[in-house]
Amino acid sequence: MNRVVHPIEQESFRRLRARLDTSHLPPLTRAVVERIVHSAADLEYAGDLVMNEGELAQAHAALHAGAAVVADVEMVAAGITRRETVCRLRDARSGPGLTRSAHAVRLAYEEVGPGALWVIGCAPTALEELLTLDASPALVIGLPVGFVGAAESKAALRESGLPAVSNVSEKGGSAVAAAALNALLYHPVPPESEESL
C-alpha cells in the first residue's frame, strides 16, 4: 500500500535536498539519512551517521517480510508509524547493576527472539544490554542520546559487527531512531518477478 505524502512533507524534503546533496548515496542509505535529517532539521547528521547499504537491504527485506520491531521506549514506539512494535519498558524493573531499560531489552528478547529489528533511541544501557545477548538481529538502529554512555555504546555497536545504523556523536534520540525505521518502512518494496506468478 502506497503512503500518501502530505504537501508540507514534500516541500520540506525539497528544501532539505536543496541544502544537502544526497544524490550520490545508495537508495536505502539516502532514505535513512534524509528521514533522520528531516526529523531533526539537523544537516550535520549527514556526516555523523554510519550504515551499510547491504545491511539496510537485508533489514528492509526482513521488515517487509514481517520481522518483529522492538523499541527501547514508548517515545520511539509512538514515532514508528504503520507498524506494531514491542516495547517492554512498562514491565521492566531496575535492580543492582541493571537499569530498567536494560531489563526491558531482556524482556523484549524473550518475547521476540532472534531476527528482530531493534530501535534504540533513548537509553545507552538498552543498547549495551542488547550487545550482551545473542539476539542475531536483522538490524540495530542504535541512536541513543546523551553525554553519558551514548557515544560509547554506539561505538561498541559498530565494533560488534552487527548490522546497524548508528552515529558517532552524542546526538540521537527517540525521533531520529524512529525516523530511521520509518525510512525503511516507507521505502518501496521491489516488485516480485512477474514470471514467478
C-alpha positions as CSV (number, residue, x, y, z in Angstrom):
1,M,0.0,0.0,0.0
2,N,1.5,3.3,-1.1
3,R,1.8,6.0,1.6
4,V,0.2,9.4,0.8
5,V,2.8,12.1,1.4
6,H,1.4,15.4,2.7
7,P,2.4,18.5,0.6
8,I,4.1,20.0,3.6
9,E,6.4,17.0,3.9
10,Q,7.0,17.1,0.2
11,E,8.1,20.7,0.4
12,S,10.2,20.0,3.5
13,F,12.1,17.3,1.6
14,R,12.5,19.6,-1.4
15,R,14.1,22.2,0.8
16,L,16.3,19.6,2.6
17,R,17.6,18.4,-0.8
18,A,18.3,22.0,-1.9
19,R,20.6,22.4,1.1
20,L,22.1,18.9,1.2
21,D,23.1,16.8,-1.8
22,T,22.2,13.2,-1.1
23,S,22.0,12.1,-4.7
24,H,25.3,10.2,-4.5
25,L,24.1,7.9,-1.7
26,P,22.7,4.4,-2.4
27,P,18.8,4.3,-2.2
28,L,18.3,3.0,1.3
29,T,21.2,4.9,2.8
30,R,19.8,8.0,1.2
31,A,16.3,7.3,2.6
32,V,17.6,6.9,6.1
33,V,19.9,9.9,6.0
34,E,17.2,12.2,4.6
35,R,14.5,11.0,7.0
36,I,16.8,11.5,10.0
37,V,17.9,14.9,8.9
38,H,14.3,15.8,8.2
39,S,13.2,14.6,11.7
40,A,15.8,16.7,13.5
41,A,16.2,19.6,11.0
42,D,19.9,18.9,11.5
43,L,22.1,18.7,8.4
44,E,25.1,17.6,10.5
45,Y,23.6,14.1,10.7
46,A,24.6,13.5,7.1
47,G,28.3,13.4,8.2
48,D,27.6,11.7,11.5
49,L,25.7,8.6,10.6
50,V,27.2,5.2,10.0
51,M,25.4,2.5,8.0
52,N,25.9,-0.1,5.2
53,E,23.6,-0.3,2.2
54,G,23.8,-4.1,2.0
55,E,22.8,-4.4,5.7
56,L,20.0,-2.0,5.1
57,A,18.7,-4.0,2.1
58,Q,18.6,-7.2,4.2
59,A,16.9,-5.3,7.1
60,H,14.4,-3.8,4.6
61,A,13.5,-7.3,3.3
62,A,13.2,-8.7,6.8
63,L,11.0,-5.7,7.9
64,H,8.6,-6.1,5.0
65,A,8.5,-9.9,5.5
66,G,7.1,-9.3,9.0
67,A,10.1,-9.3,11.3
68,A,9.4,-8.0,14.8
69,V,10.2,-4.4,15.6
70,V,11.4,-3.6,19.2
71,A,11.6,-0.1,20.6
72,D,13.5,0.7,23.8
73,V,11.0,3.3,25.0
74,E,7.4,4.4,24.3
75,M,8.5,7.6,22.6
76,V,10.3,5.6,20.0
77,A,7.3,3.2,19.6
78,A,5.0,6.2,19.2
79,G,7.1,7.6,16.4
80,I,7.0,4.4,14.3
81,T,4.1,4.5,12.1
82,R,2.4,1.8,10.1
83,R,3.8,-1.0,12.2
84,E,3.2,-2.5,15.6
85,T,6.2,-2.6,17.9
86,V,7.2,-4.4,21.1
87,C,8.3,-2.2,24.0
88,R,8.6,-3.8,27.4
89,L,9.7,-0.8,29.4
90,R,6.4,-0.7,31.4
91,D,7.0,-4.2,32.6
92,A,10.7,-3.8,33.4
93,R,12.3,-3.3,36.8
94,S,15.7,-1.9,37.7
95,G,18.0,-3.8,40.1
96,P,21.6,-3.9,41.2
97,G,23.7,-3.4,38.1
98,L,20.6,-3.4,35.9
99,T,18.7,-0.4,34.6
100,R,15.1,-0.6,33.8
101,S,15.9,0.0,30.1
102,A,18.3,-3.0,30.1
103,H,15.7,-5.2,31.8
104,A,13.2,-4.1,29.1
105,V,15.6,-5.3,26.4
106,R,15.9,-8.7,28.1
107,L,12.1,-9.0,28.4
108,A,11.6,-8.0,24.7
109,Y,14.2,-10.5,23.5
110,E,12.4,-13.3,25.5
111,E,9.3,-12.3,23.6
112,V,10.6,-11.8,20.0
113,G,13.7,-14.0,19.8
114,P,16.3,-13.6,17.0
115,G,15.8,-11.8,13.8
116,A,14.1,-8.6,15.0
117,L,14.8,-5.0,14.2
118,W,15.8,-3.2,17.3
119,V,15.2,0.6,17.5
120,I,17.1,2.2,20.4
121,G,16.8,6.0,20.7
122,C,16.9,6.8,24.4
123,A,19.0,4.6,26.7
124,P,22.6,3.7,26.1
125,T,22.1,0.9,28.7
126,A,19.5,-0.6,26.5
127,L,22.0,-0.8,23.6
128,E,24.7,-2.1,25.9
129,E,22.4,-4.9,27.1
130,L,21.4,-5.8,23.6
131,L,25.0,-6.3,22.8
132,T,25.4,-8.9,25.6
133,L,22.6,-11.0,24.1
134,D,22.9,-13.5,21.3
135,A,20.0,-11.6,19.6
136,S,21.0,-12.2,15.9
137,P,19.2,-9.0,14.9
138,A,18.1,-8.1,11.4
139,L,19.2,-4.6,12.3
140,V,20.0,-2.5,15.3
141,I,19.2,1.2,15.0
142,G,21.4,2.4,17.8
143,L,20.8,6.1,18.2
144,P,20.7,6.8,21.9
145,V,21.3,10.3,23.0
146,G,23.2,11.8,25.9
147,F,26.5,12.8,27.4
148,V,27.0,9.6,29.5
149,G,27.5,6.4,27.5
150,A,25.7,7.3,24.3
151,A,28.7,7.7,22.0
152,E,30.5,4.8,23.7
153,S,27.5,2.5,23.3
154,K,27.3,3.4,19.7
155,A,31.0,2.7,19.2
156,A,30.5,-0.7,20.8
157,L,27.7,-1.4,18.4
158,R,29.9,-0.6,15.4
159,E,32.7,-2.7,16.8
160,S,30.3,-5.7,17.4
161,G,29.9,-6.3,13.7
162,L,26.1,-6.5,14.0
163,P,24.1,-4.9,11.1
164,A,23.5,-1.4,12.3
165,V,22.6,2.2,11.9
166,S,24.4,4.4,14.3
167,N,26.2,7.8,14.6
168,V,29.5,8.9,16.0
169,S,28.4,11.8,18.2
170,E,26.3,12.0,21.4
171,K,23.4,13.2,19.3
172,G,20.4,10.9,18.8
173,G,17.0,10.4,20.4
174,S,13.6,8.9,20.0
175,A,12.6,11.0,17.0
176,V,15.7,10.2,14.9
177,A,15.7,6.5,15.8
178,A,12.0,6.2,14.8
179,A,12.8,8.1,11.6
180,A,15.4,5.6,10.6
181,L,13.0,2.7,11.0
182,N,10.3,4.7,9.2
183,A,12.7,5.3,6.3
184,L,12.8,1.5,5.8
185,L,9.1,1.2,6.2
186,Y,8.3,3.9,3.7
187,H,10.9,2.8,1.1
188,P,9.1,0.8,-1.7
189,V,9.5,-2.9,-1.8
190,P,10.9,-4.1,-5.1
191,P,8.1,-5.8,-7.1
192,E,8.2,-9.6,-7.3
193,S,9.2,-11.1,-10.6
194,E,6.2,-11.3,-12.9
195,E,7.4,-14.7,-14.2
196,S,7.1,-16.2,-10.7
197,L,3.3,-15.6,-10.6
